[in-house]
Every structure is written in C-alpha cells, then in structure tokens.
Amino acid sequence: MARFHPLRVAAVDRLTDDSVTLTFDVPPPLREEFRFTPGQHLALRRFADGAEIRRTYSICSPAPHADAPGGPETLRVGVRLVEDGAFSTYAFKELCVGDELEVMTPAGRFTLDPAPGRYAAIVGGSGITPVLSIVTTLLEREPQAQFCLLRSDRTTASTMFLEEVADLKDRWPGRFQLVTVLSREEQQAGLDSGRLDEQRLARLLPALLPVAEVDGWFLCGPFGLVQGAERALRDLGVARRRIHEEIFHVDGAVDTTPPATSSVPAPAHSTVTVTLDGRSGTWPVQGSETLLETVLRNRADAPYACKGGVCGTCRAFRVSGEVRMDHNYALEPEETEAGYVLACQSRPTTDTVELDFDR
C-alpha cells in the first residue's frame, strides 16, 4: 500500500537553467518501504494556502540490489520547471536543504528488472529521468546486457543529466550506445537537428540497431513523441508486449476533457465497493464524480497523484461491475485486458462496481 512519509531534503542540485534534482535522506526504519525498481516514481506532497499539491517525479538514481539488506539510503528525483507550475516553481526557487517534504513510497510499472538481452529507449526532454535509473542499474548489474538510448532535446544547454549519460558511455563503451537529436540547435557531428517524429524514427531506427532483436523498448516523454515512436515501432514489426510507455505530459493538442457522451448510459444511482490497505467500504457515487473522487470523500488515504490519467498511481483492479475510463495514458493494453483501471478516470456504467487497490 502506497503511503506518505516526511523525508528530509539532503540536496538541491541545479541541472540546467530550468531543472534541478532533489535528493532525500531515507531514515533506516523506512528504507525497506522505499525500496524501488528502476523506472519507478515518487509522488511529492505539500500544502500551500490551505490547498494540497501533489506531483509525481521519477527516481533517477540506480536501484539497490533486490538481495541487498535494507533499502536506499537516499532517493534522487529530477524536476523540470513548468511555467506557472505550483510545485515545480516551489522546488526550483524555494526548497532548501533541511526542509521536509511528504514523499509517497515508490510506484509505477515503467520498469525493467535487470536481465541479459538487448534494450533500447526513445526519450524526450525530462523523459530521460526514469530511463537513467533503468540503464544505469541494468549495466551495473547485468554484464550480458546492451542498451541503446535515443534522446531528443531542444538544445545542449537544456539537456538534463548530460554528464551522467556521458559517463555511462565512458564506463561501458561496448554495451551502451547513445544517439542525441537536438530540435533547436545544430550539432557539429551526429544527426541533423529536428524533431523525432514517426516518419523520421521509421527511417532512423533500422540504421541504428537490429530492431527485431531488441527485447524491450522504453518510450518516455511528451505524448506526441511517445505515440509517434510506438507507431513507428509497430510498423517495423515490434510486438506491443515489447513496448513500454510512460508519458510525462500530454500535449496541448490532445483533448483532455472528459467525453460528453458515452455509448453506455450512466446509471441513475450507483455504489462502489473498495478494498484499500486491507479494509473495505461501500459508498454511493454522487453525480458525475469519478470513482476516485467517491473514494476520497470516504478514504483520504486513497492513492493518487496527477488525477489526469498520466501517472497511474490510482491503478485499481476491477473485481466486478463495469466502468468507462475518460482517458488512459498510463495503463498498457495487457493491464486493461487483465481488468485494471485508473480510478481517477473511471465512472460507473453499472449499478454496482467493486475495486481492489491492493492487488
């Protein structure tokens, strides 16, 4: 069960003109609870002017070995400044060493357990953050693994973790391949500048590596980049089960408002039964609220971060009943086929619905 704990800020380090890393000290009693798989994220919480603000940021440090006693002594996340961002502005301009933040235990399924094989990632901007943890952990633990990283950034100056990625190339020159594309700056060597769209990726990927031999593809960044990369890979014959996606933000061109109509009418009255942290309850759904909103009215400890269908923190198993999800940018097809839903995007289409957050 995901839960918040207050953690002390051990370091705030500037990466670029618009990004920082935050390092948290993890006290010994909490280290097992904060053990993470490379690629997972943390939800951070603060209160300002009486309002609760939650944001999700990926862990960028390598994961501790599963067999090692204890969990991580520190946790490090990357934060990019967003215009008018309530949390990122605070983290970038006000947060200091010694301050405390409430940090949720690690969550997320955009992960890779180190194993022999060939892997690749296509990332844009701050999408490098979870992939840095994935590739570093993989190369350190698994000598029979190779990784190709194709990253897109606006300029060299705006590139997060520039030195850390260069260090990977120096440490494992035979096992780590790095290809950088800048959209707003010409490079002296390498690929021409420009965006990594679907057509360009379809031409570029077969020239970089044997696409069919890649055991896992990790796509992370803006919605447009991730969706274009997925279409390019599918056209190149890559099976959907080998493609893993995490979206950091949804482009403005994508409609994020709930659909006005549904082919299945909403019931006049419905209830939701929820199992959460070993306890169950049943409550009426009021009006057009989502199931997460219903649960939060009765259980303030329900897990969530973005409420936009992007982070996947509110993932729950649908035990019975039917729901309509307004949007889904977090769950992969095999998860929805298995019965998982995003509570923040789910509205009942039957009189009763049962969800299990503990599965």
C-alpha atoms as one frame of an Amber mdcrd trajectory, in Angstrom:
protein
   0.000   0.000   0.000   1.475   3.342  -1.056   1.708   5.866   1.782   3.348
   9.223   2.516   6.286   9.774   4.867   8.114  13.032   5.681  11.633  12.956
   4.231  14.422  15.488   4.708  15.847  17.234   1.646  19.569  16.391   1.572
  20.499  18.280  -1.615  19.053  20.537  -4.295  21.333  20.493  -7.349  20.934
  22.606 -10.467  21.000  20.562 -13.686  20.095  23.197 -16.288  18.600  26.668
 -16.281  15.169  25.106 -15.787  15.731  21.836 -13.932  17.052  20.529 -10.623
  17.491  17.257  -8.800  16.169  16.743  -5.300  17.900  14.249  -3.007  16.068
  12.914   0.046  17.548  11.171   3.068  15.733   7.928   3.878  15.946   7.014
   7.581  16.795   3.359   8.340  13.279   2.376   9.535  11.813   3.441   6.160
  14.425   2.058   3.765  12.689  -1.230   3.056   9.438   0.626   2.396  11.218
   2.915  -0.081  12.966   0.085  -1.939  12.258   0.618  -5.650  12.555  -0.980
  -9.062  14.441   1.096 -11.671  11.953   3.265 -13.548   9.544   3.902 -10.660
   8.456   7.324  -9.446   7.632   9.207  -6.242   4.617  11.397  -5.542   5.598
  14.519  -3.569   3.085  16.462  -1.497   2.990  19.915   0.066   0.295  22.220
   1.387   0.089  25.873   0.338  -2.638  28.379   1.172  -4.752  25.592   2.573
  -4.569  23.547  -0.628  -2.912  20.171  -1.143  -0.499  19.974  -4.084   0.754
  16.621  -5.384   3.182  15.999  -8.216   4.917  12.857  -9.478   8.640  12.736
 -10.319  10.718   9.779 -11.472  13.629   8.410  -9.493  16.867   8.918 -11.426
  19.318   7.059  -9.178  20.205   3.373  -9.674  18.111   0.920  -7.694  19.545
  -1.070  -4.780  20.002  -4.759  -5.447  16.935  -6.792  -4.529  19.073  -9.149
  -2.406  20.938  -6.373  -0.579  19.906  -5.839   3.064  17.989  -2.640   3.652
  16.732  -0.249   1.023  18.120   3.015  -0.389  19.830   5.460   1.952  18.868
   8.308  -0.390  16.382   8.923  -3.193  17.016  11.347  -6.062  14.417  12.737
  -8.477  14.605  15.143 -11.404  12.305  18.186 -11.538  11.840  20.393 -14.604
  10.414  23.882 -14.121   6.947  24.208 -15.665   5.546  27.639 -16.462   3.248
  28.642 -13.577   3.798  25.196 -12.057   2.702  25.281  -8.423   5.094  22.548
  -7.319   7.993  22.855  -9.755   8.333  26.602  -9.069   8.496  25.901  -5.341
  11.068  23.130  -5.819  13.151  25.273  -8.167  13.086  28.571  -6.274  12.226
  27.960  -2.617  13.031  24.431  -1.464  16.210  24.261   0.621  18.444  21.617
   2.172  16.996  20.645   5.536  13.381  21.181   4.513  10.955  18.284   4.770
   8.549  17.087   2.114   5.942  14.363   2.271   7.011  11.611  -0.113   4.880
   8.650  -1.201   6.509   5.241  -1.368   7.632   4.238  -4.899   5.042   3.340
  -7.527   4.835   2.752 -11.268   5.244  -0.085 -13.762   7.521   1.578 -16.323
  10.279  -0.676 -15.045  12.957  -3.164 -16.019  14.333  -5.881 -13.776  17.956
  -6.366 -14.919  18.310  -9.362 -17.229  20.563 -10.356 -20.146  19.490  -9.001
 -23.507  19.338  -6.001 -25.784  17.248  -2.988 -24.759  16.535   0.451 -26.178
  14.854   3.687 -25.171  13.450   6.676 -27.035  13.072   9.659 -24.732  12.286
  13.330 -24.996  13.294  16.071 -22.550  12.756  15.092 -18.915  11.747  11.610
 -20.110  15.399  10.724 -19.547  14.820  10.672 -15.774  13.405   7.137 -15.235
  15.472   5.752 -18.108  18.667   6.953 -16.409  17.803   4.742 -13.437  16.878
   1.839 -15.726  20.008   1.888 -17.864  22.454   2.538 -15.006  21.026  -0.288
 -12.894  20.995  -2.641 -15.888  24.586  -2.023 -16.960  25.934  -2.190 -13.414
  24.226  -5.489 -12.583  23.987  -7.410 -15.836  27.216  -7.879 -17.874  25.319
  -9.607 -20.699  23.028  -6.624 -21.371  23.282  -3.875 -24.015  21.359  -0.604
 -24.177  20.757   1.924 -26.944  19.486   5.357 -25.888  17.991   7.710 -28.456
  17.236  11.024 -26.798  15.690  14.239 -28.078  16.218  17.666 -26.502  15.803
  21.267 -27.570  19.409  22.387 -27.045  22.555  21.133 -25.321  22.041  23.667
 -22.531  18.538  22.326 -21.822  19.616  18.666 -21.721  19.058  17.062 -18.328
  21.676  14.654 -16.951  24.109  15.454 -19.735  27.193  14.497 -17.701  25.593
  11.402 -16.164  24.712   9.980 -19.575  28.162  10.822 -20.957  29.652   8.927
 -18.007  27.650   5.822 -18.974  29.162   5.984 -22.444  32.667   6.221 -20.957
  32.127   3.376 -18.486  30.522   0.914 -20.921  31.559   1.917 -24.468  30.888
  -1.566 -25.827  27.482  -2.000 -24.221  25.936   1.468 -24.250  25.052   3.316
 -27.448  23.982   6.976 -27.258  22.322   8.940 -30.060  21.309  12.555 -29.419
  18.995  14.686 -31.547  18.560  18.419 -30.895  15.444  20.089 -32.241  16.612
  23.708 -31.986  20.381  23.538 -32.296  22.767  22.269 -34.955  25.360  19.722
 -33.844  28.914  19.613 -35.124  28.626  15.862 -35.542  25.863  13.291 -35.463
  22.308  13.585 -36.644  20.743  16.672 -38.184  18.602  18.838 -35.931  14.833
  18.484 -35.958  12.024  16.689 -34.186  11.893  12.921 -33.760   8.569  12.267
 -35.447   7.137   8.951 -36.598   8.497   9.171 -40.155  11.995  10.070 -39.018
  12.084   7.279 -36.451  10.898   4.740 -39.026  13.937   5.585 -41.152  16.415
   6.038 -38.306  15.846   3.041 -36.046  16.770   0.251 -38.516  20.014   2.103
 -39.252  20.942   2.294 -35.557  20.310  -1.236 -34.302  18.681  -4.571 -35.193
  15.125  -3.607 -34.294  13.796  -7.183 -34.219  16.445  -8.275 -31.689  15.535
  -5.693 -29.033  13.946  -7.388 -26.014  12.361  -4.253 -24.588  11.644  -0.723
 -25.832  11.145   2.090 -23.313   9.396   5.215 -24.580   9.194   8.217 -22.275
   8.422  11.894 -22.704   5.679  14.048 -24.213   2.532  12.366 -25.540   3.288
  13.164 -29.198   6.796  11.689 -29.097   5.704   8.518 -27.308   2.747   7.894
 -29.605   4.808   8.558 -32.745   7.555   6.223 -31.533   5.036   3.475 -30.776
   3.513   3.727 -34.256   6.967   3.636 -35.864   7.931   0.542 -33.878   4.673
  -1.261 -34.650   5.146  -0.527 -38.366   8.629  -2.034 -38.054   7.096  -5.249
 -36.721   7.763  -4.835 -32.994   5.256  -6.701 -30.817   3.209  -4.495 -28.480
   4.307  -6.545 -25.455   7.894  -5.380 -26.016   6.950  -1.687 -25.914   6.718
   0.091 -22.560   5.499   3.670 -22.294   5.392   6.496 -19.791   4.022   9.908
 -20.683   5.370  12.906 -18.797   2.798  15.367 -20.067   0.007  15.461 -22.590
   0.492  17.888 -25.464  -1.931  20.783 -25.670  -3.254  19.466 -28.973  -4.708
  16.435 -27.201  -8.202  16.866 -25.792  -8.070  16.085 -22.062 -11.683  16.967
 -21.244 -13.988  14.051 -20.391 -16.100  12.810 -23.318 -19.509  14.458 -23.362
 -21.350  11.255 -24.199 -20.889   7.530 -23.842 -22.367   4.611 -25.723 -23.262
   3.134 -22.305 -25.595   5.337 -20.232 -24.600   6.082 -16.641 -26.907   4.541
 -14.028 -29.166   6.886 -12.070 -27.751   5.525  -8.811 -24.594   3.521  -8.306
 -22.309   2.422  -5.498 -18.638   1.493  -5.362 -17.145  -1.087  -3.018 -13.428
  -0.631  -2.430 -10.689  -2.684  -0.802  -7.835  -0.424   0.263  -4.980  -1.310
   2.605  -6.858  -4.405   3.780 -10.090  -2.571   4.663 -13.295  -2.455   2.635
 -16.135   0.021   2.326 -19.156   0.709   0.130 -20.282   4.228  -0.784 -22.717
   5.912  -3.195 -21.316   7.667  -6.262 -22.576  11.239  -6.320 -23.491  12.883
  -9.608 -20.843  12.590 -12.305 -17.867  12.200  -9.984 -15.134   9.691 -10.759
 -14.680   6.622  -8.603 -11.512   8.139  -7.130 -13.494  11.195  -6.051 -16.053
   8.925  -4.392 -13.341   7.022  -2.548 -11.539  10.210  -1.445 -14.715  11.514
   0.170 -14.575   8.498   2.470 -10.918   7.420   2.491  -8.384  10.241   2.398
  -5.577   7.684   2.056  -6.604   6.604  -1.446  -3.507   6.687  -3.700  -3.333
   9.326  -6.427  -1.006  11.990  -7.789  -1.959  13.647 -11.082  -5.720  12.922
 -11.449  -5.169  13.231 -15.212  -4.755   9.594 -16.211  -0.999  10.020 -16.734
   0.897   8.755 -13.669  -1.008   5.533 -12.928  -0.781   5.956  -9.140  -4.542
   5.317  -8.718  -4.456   1.993 -10.582  -7.001  -0.492  -9.202  -8.320  -3.923
 -10.125 -11.955  -4.025 -11.248 -13.394  -7.003  -9.358 -16.941  -6.618 -10.670
 -19.195  -4.180 -12.471 -18.351  -2.021 -15.462 -16.754   1.405 -15.798 -15.944
   3.910 -18.528 -12.480   5.472 -18.473 -12.423   9.023 -19.800  -8.717   8.870
 -20.619  -5.848   6.425 -20.145  -2.247   7.477 -20.679  -0.751   5.172 -18.021
  -2.020   1.597 -18.324  -0.713  -0.711 -21.007  -3.158  -2.853 -23.051  -2.350
  -6.041 -21.147  -3.218  -4.269 -17.879  -6.633  -3.086 -19.060  -7.309  -6.515
 -20.565  -6.492  -8.060 -17.177  -9.082  -5.813 -15.512  -7.100  -2.845 -14.201
  -8.489   0.683 -14.409  -7.466   4.204 -13.424  -9.787   5.245 -10.616  -9.287
   8.944 -11.412 -10.708   8.404 -14.906 -13.348   5.767 -14.170 -17.085   6.406
 -13.995 -19.591   3.597 -13.312 -21.790   2.228 -16.070 -23.458  -0.381 -13.840
 -25.357  -0.028 -10.572 -22.503  -1.520  -8.561 -18.746  -1.548  -9.070 -16.079
  -3.199  -6.922 -12.435  -2.090  -6.982  -9.382  -3.535  -5.241  -6.445  -1.152
  -4.762  -4.375  -3.832  -3.012  -3.877  -6.160  -5.997
